[in-house]
Amino acid sequence: MNIEQIAEEYAVKRVRQVWAFARDHGEWETMRGCFHPEATVRVLWFSGPATTFFARTIEAAKERAPEEGSKHWFGNSRAWVKGDRALLETDAMVLVRNRLDGHLVDVTLYIRLYDRLERRSGEWKILRMDAIYDRDRLDPVIPGSLPASLFESVNLAGPNAAIALMRWRIEKRGGKVPPDLPIGGTESEKRLRAEGEAWLEAR
């Protein structure tokens, strides 16, 4: 790998790093600036235009209680750059603290962010953001404070077991999980990768 390749990959990866810090610290205009105007987002609780994703993210942040919050923690990443197009995959944990039926809980999501980016006018921005979900967990902040009966309707079997707790949590709050959400190691992840690789080669 030469210096030019290293610099290009760094520029691509930096977009996601800037996004995470801005998202977690409420720097909304910086967050918006990481995306092209027509960008789309598909995550556990939303699928659609990035502009709507921004609006709902900001609204949710305003409604959070002081003791609630979330943070994105990044690990390994890899990038494929071809001309002015790039694919970026980033290992991440989403760390969430909020209330569930009056109980304060910590939720951990183990995911991989899978982004399509384009360089326009010399600047890399996200064109499509997808999250691949590997597994989740939920822990009470106060040990032993959650009654076992609370989890009676959680289904930990089948292809969606990786997101069973978060699906249950979202549906309890009146939300819906996108039906085509990519789950790690399943056909949905294979389709996402095939589509991304075809897009990269079609530059």
Secondary structure, 3 states (H helix, E strand, C coil): CCHHHHHHHHHHHHHHHHHHHHHHCCCHHHHHCCEEEEEEEEECCEEEEHHHHHHHHHHHHHHCCCCCEEEEEEEEEEEEEECCEEEEEEEEEEEEEEEECCEEEEEEEEEEEEEEEEEECCEEEEEEEEEEEEEEEEEECCCCCCCHHHHCCCCCCCCCHHHHHHHHHHHHCCCCCCCCCCECCCHHHHHHHHHHHHHHHCC
